[in-house]
Amino acid sequence: MLNLFAIALQAASPARGLLPNIIMIGGMVAIFWFVLLRPQRKMRQQHEQMLTTLKKGDEIMTDGGIIGQVVHLAEDRLTLKTAENTRIVVARQKIAKVYPPTAAGETKA
């Protein structure tokens, strides 16, 4: 008799336990979305907006840490003036930061 009861519980438990499992998986997907995917998308949109607003004279820093002033813009690359007479060409996607313009009397630290 006890064996029949155990077999009946095992047969009934998968159907009864399906809804909580679906809810748990849905919760994990929602957490994954709000913790990982949504912030990544927002950062990518901010980076693309920063790249579209670049203009001549902006001071930028590349992913590699090179700081320079934009001299020429093309669709997929730009030319930086890094020193007195040194110019390099950089891929537009590798721009990490655009520094705000400084006032004429301020000096950079």
N, C-alpha and C positions, 0 to 999 in steps of 0.2 A: 504494500500500500504506500509506503514512504517513497519507494522508487517511482511509482506512478506520479506522485505529487511533484517530485523533483523534475521529472521529464516534462510535465505539464508547465512548470514554471520556466524551464529553459525554452520551450517552444513559444511561450507567450511573451517573453521579455524582449526579443528583437523588435517586434511590432510596437511595443509600448515605448521602447527607448529610442525610436527613430526621431521623434520631434525634438527632444532635448539636444540630440547630436546636431541636427540641422540648425537649431538656434545657436549652439556653441560655434559651429563653423561660420555661420553668418556674422556672429560677433567678432570672431577673429579677422574675418575679411574687412569688416568695418574699422577695426583698430588698425590693421595694416594700412588701409586707405588713408586714415586721418593722421597716422604717425609717420608714414614713409612717403607715400605717393603724392599726396596733396602738397606738402612743403617742397618737394623736389620740383613739382610743376610750377609752383609759385616762384621759386628761385630762378628757374629757367626762363620764365616770362620776364622777370626783372632784368636778367642778364641780356636778353634779346632787346628789351626796351633801351637799356643802357647803350648797347651797340648801335642802335638806330639813331640815337641822339648825339653820337660823336660828331665833332666838327673840328676844323683846323684850329690849332692853338690850344686844344685841350691837353692837359698834362695827365698821363695815364701810367699804369703799371701793368706789365704783362704777367702771365702765370709764372714765368721764370724769374720774376723780380726785377726786370729791367724797367727803369723809369725814364720816360722821355716825353717830348712834346710832339703832337701830331702835326706833320708837315703836309702830307698828301693822303687823301682817302680814295680807295677804290672799292669795288663791291665786296670783294672777299679778303682784301689785305689793305694795310696802311703803312706809311713810311713815318718813322719816328726819328726825331733829332735827339740823340742821347747825350752828346757832348758838344763842344764848340763846333766841330765840323764833321761829326760822326753821324751817319744816318743808317738806319737798318729798316728792313721790310719785315713786317710781322703779320701773321694771319689774324684777321679781325676777331675770330672766335677765341683767341688766346689772350684777349684783354681781360684782366681781372678787376681793375678798379680805375675809376676816373676821379681824379682829385678835384676838389672845388677850386674855382679861380681865387687867387689871393689878391688882396688890395695892393695898390702900387707901393705903399710905404712898408708893408709887412715883409719880413724875411722868413724863410723856411728854416725849421730846426733840423 
